[in-house]
Amino acid sequence: MAIELMALGDGGVSLEFDTADFPVVRDRLIALFGPYTAEWVIDFALIDIAGERLILNDEWDDPCLLATTPRGEDMPRQLAEPLAVAAE
């Protein structure tokens, strides 16, 4: 399990993880923020959850989760810490 929170140049964050870890990330997302809807567009999904929109980018089998709003930036951060501990 490899999960990492990466800082982006615009001040945002990206939750990076292995494809095999997707079920763990998804389950944690639901546990923290409730059910979601996803609309797939080519190699990414628009995820609406808890009033926010996230982007799940799955290009080249290296998925990442990105927020689209400043308020949504806390979601990847909240996901990262417990998942990183579980990965150790």
DRENDO-1510 file (C-alpha; in Angstrom, 1 decimal, always signed):
<recs>
REC; n; res; u; v; w
REC; 1; MET; +0.0; +0.0; +0.0 .
REC; 2; ALA; +1.5; +3.3; -1.1 .
REC; 3; ILE; -0.5; +6.4; -0.3 .
REC; 4; GLU; +1.0; +9.9; -0.4 .
REC; 5; LEU; -0.3; +13.5; -0.1 .
REC; 6; MET; +1.5; +15.7; -2.5 .
REC; 7; ALA; +1.5; +19.5; -2.5 .
REC; 8; LEU; +0.6; +21.2; -5.8 .
REC; 9; GLY; +2.0; +24.4; -7.1 .
REC; 10; ASP; -1.4; +26.2; -6.8 .
REC; 11; GLY; -1.5; +25.5; -3.0 .
REC; 12; GLY; -3.8; +22.5; -3.5 .
REC; 13; VAL; -3.0; +18.8; -2.7 .
REC; 14; SER; -3.3; +15.5; -4.5 .
REC; 15; LEU; -3.9; +12.2; -2.7 .
REC; 16; GLU; -1.7; +9.8; -4.7 .
REC; 17; PHE; -2.2; +6.0; -4.4 .
REC; 18; ASP; -1.7; +2.7; -6.1 .
REC; 19; THR; -4.5; +1.2; -8.1 .
REC; 20; ALA; -4.7; -1.7; -5.8 .
REC; 21; ASP; -5.4; +0.7; -2.9 .
REC; 22; PHE; -8.5; +2.2; -4.6 .
REC; 23; PRO; -11.0; +0.1; -2.5 .
REC; 24; VAL; -9.3; +1.3; +0.7 .
REC; 25; VAL; -9.4; +4.9; -0.4 .
REC; 26; ARG; -13.1; +4.6; -1.6 .
REC; 27; ASP; -14.2; +2.9; +1.7 .
REC; 28; ARG; -12.5; +5.6; +3.8 .
REC; 29; LEU; -14.0; +8.4; +1.6 .
REC; 30; ILE; -17.5; +7.0; +2.2 .
REC; 31; ALA; -16.8; +6.5; +6.0 .
REC; 32; LEU; -15.7; +10.1; +6.4 .
REC; 33; PHE; -18.0; +11.9; +4.0 .
REC; 34; GLY; -20.9; +9.7; +3.1 .
REC; 35; PRO; -22.2; +8.3; -0.2 .
REC; 36; TYR; -21.0; +9.8; -3.5 .
REC; 37; THR; -21.9; +9.9; -7.2 .
REC; 38; ALA; -19.3; +9.6; -9.9 .
REC; 39; GLU; -19.4; +10.6; -13.6 .
REC; 40; TRP; -16.6; +9.1; -15.7 .
REC; 41; VAL; -15.1; +11.2; -18.4 .
REC; 42; ILE; -12.4; +9.4; -20.4 .
REC; 43; ASP; -9.7; +8.7; -17.8 .
REC; 44; PHE; -11.1; +10.7; -14.8 .
REC; 45; ALA; -14.2; +10.8; -12.7 .
REC; 46; LEU; -16.1; +13.8; -11.3 .
REC; 47; ILE; -17.0; +12.8; -7.8 .
REC; 48; ASP; -19.8; +14.7; -5.9 .
REC; 49; ILE; -19.7; +14.1; -2.2 .
REC; 50; ALA; -20.7; +16.1; +0.9 .
REC; 51; GLY; -21.5; +19.1; -1.3 .
REC; 52; GLU; -18.0; +19.1; -2.9 .
REC; 53; ARG; -16.6; +18.0; -6.2 .
REC; 54; LEU; -13.5; +15.9; -6.3 .
REC; 55; ILE; -11.6; +14.6; -9.4 .
REC; 56; LEU; -10.4; +11.1; -9.5 .
REC; 57; ASN; -7.7; +11.0; -12.1 .
REC; 58; ASP; -6.6; +7.5; -13.2 .
REC; 59; GLU; -4.2; +8.2; -15.9 .
REC; 60; TRP; -1.4; +5.5; -16.5 .
REC; 61; ASP; -2.7; +3.4; -13.6 .
REC; 62; ASP; -1.5; +6.0; -11.1 .
REC; 63; PRO; -4.7; +7.3; -9.5 .
REC; 64; CYS; -5.0; +10.5; -7.6 .
REC; 65; LEU; -7.8; +12.4; -5.9 .
REC; 66; LEU; -7.9; +16.2; -6.3 .
REC; 67; ALA; -10.3; +18.8; -4.9 .
REC; 68; THR; -11.9; +21.4; -7.1 .
REC; 69; THR; -12.6; +24.0; -4.4 .
REC; 70; PRO; -10.6; +25.4; -1.4 .
REC; 71; ARG; -13.2; +23.9; +1.0 .
REC; 72; GLY; -12.8; +20.5; -0.7 .
REC; 73; GLU; -9.0; +20.6; -0.1 .
REC; 74; ASP; -9.5; +19.3; +3.4 .
REC; 75; MET; -11.0; +16.0; +2.1 .
REC; 76; PRO; -7.8; +14.6; +0.6 .
REC; 77; ARG; -5.9; +15.8; +3.7 .
REC; 78; GLN; -8.4; +14.0; +6.0 .
REC; 79; LEU; -8.1; +10.9; +4.0 .
REC; 80; ALA; -4.3; +10.8; +3.8 .
REC; 81; GLU; -3.4; +10.6; +7.5 .
REC; 82; PRO; -5.3; +7.5; +8.5 .
REC; 83; LEU; -4.5; +5.8; +5.2 .
REC; 84; ALA; -0.8; +6.5; +5.4 .
REC; 85; VAL; -0.7; +5.0; +8.9 .
REC; 86; ALA; -2.6; +1.9; +7.7 .
REC; 87; ALA; -0.1; +1.5; +4.8 .
REC; 88; GLU; +2.8; +1.2; +7.2 .
</recs>
